[in-house]
Amino acid sequence: KNHTLPHYKIAQLCADLGFDEACFYTYHKPVDQNPILEGANDYLDCDDKFFTEDHVKTANENNHHCILAPFRDQVITWLREKYNLSVEIYNIDNKWDSHVYHIADITPDDSIFDGQACDNFEETFNITIIYILNKLKNDDTNSK
């Protein structure tokens, strides 16, 4: 499994869409400062191994802007389970690209890069997931 933490923007969009699974880390964002990554082992009592939505709620009630910071594999699994989406990131001729599929019909949903591939996996992952989450957020907003 990929235990790499996603970009802050991905964590924020996941929070906006209701991601609430336990995480080893949170992002804390003081006003007018860059986000700070906090680990559960450094911050919580010894008995707590994960941050939960309750920890985030308590922190936010105390005027701390705090969001859960899921690992990449948590984001991918959450997209598959909640939205029935599968993300494929691949390398062709030293350029990275991706496709997003609805699992039910196994057809490409969107062309994210329009033939303009990225130089590395991390950039491709971030662009792809931010694109998907923004689209889901916009679809969710438009349906209300």
N, C-alpha and C positions, 0 to 999 in steps of 0.2 A: 504494500500500500504506500501511497505517496503522502508522507507526513510533512510536506512543505506547507507553510502558512500562505494563504492567499494575500493579495494586495489589500490594503485598507478599504479601497473603493468596493471590492468584492464583498468584504465582510459587512460594509455598510448597506449595500444593496440586498444582501441576504437578510440582514436584520429588518430592512424595510418590507421585505416579502414574508416575514414571519419565521425565519430560521430560529429555532429555539432548542437545539440539541446541546448537550453538555460538551464543553471544550476545555482543552488544557490552557488556552490563552484567551485574553481579551485585548481589545484595543481601547485605550483610554485617550481621549482627545481633549486636553485643556484648551480653553478659549484662546484663539489666535496662535496656536502652536501645532506642531506636527504630531500625529498620533504616536502614542507610546505603547509598545507591546508589553503586556504583563503576563507572567506565567503563574499558574495556580500554586505551584510549589513555593514560589517566592512571596506570594501574597496572602494566601489563605492559611487557616489553621492546619496543622499537620494531618488531621483526619480528612480534610477535603482534598481530593485529587483533581477535581474538575471545577470549572466555572459553570454555573447553570443560569437559566433565565432569572431565577430568584436573586442570585448575586448581582446580576446586571441591574435588576429593578431596584434593589437596595442602594447600589452605587448611584444610580440616576436620581433617586429620591434625595440623596445627599449632595446634589448638584455636581456630580461627576458624569461627564458624557462617556459612557462605557458601552461597548458592543461585544458580542461573542466573536471570536476569531477562529473559524473552523479551518481544519486542514483541507488541502485540495481534494483529497478523496472523500471527505465529508460533503463538500459542495457538490461533487459529481454524483454521489449517492443520493443526496437530497433532491437534486434536479431530476434524477431518474424516478425516485419514489413519489415525489410530490407533483411533478409536472409531466412524467412519462417521457422525458427527454434523454437522449444519449448523445454524448459529445465524443467525437473522434478527432484526435490531433495526430498528424503524421508528418513525416519528412520525405520530400521528394527532391532529389538533386540539390541537397544541402539547403533547401528552403522549407520552412514549416508552414503548414496550412491546417485547416480544420473544416469539419462538417458537423452540423447538428441534425439529429434525426428524431422524429417522433417514433417511439418504439413500436407503436401499433401498426404503422404502415411502412416502416423502414424506407422512407424516401427523404432526400435532403430537404430540410425546412427552409434554409436561407443560405445564400452565398455571402459569407461574412467579409471575405477579403477581395472579392471580385478579381481574382487572379493576381493580387498583390500579396504574396506570401511574406511571412516574417523571417527574421534571421535566427531565432532561437525558440525553444519550447516555452520558456517562461513568458515571453512577450506574446506568443500565440495563445497560450492559455489565458492570460489576463485579458487580452482583447476579445477573445471568444466568449469568455464567461461574463465579462462586463456587458457585452452586446446582448447576450441572452437575458441577463438579469434586467437590463434596462427595458428590453422588449416586454418581458413578463410584467414588469412594474407598470409600463405604459398601458399594456392590455388590461391589467387589473384596475388601473385608474379609469380607463375609458369604459369599463363594464359597470362602474358604480353610478 
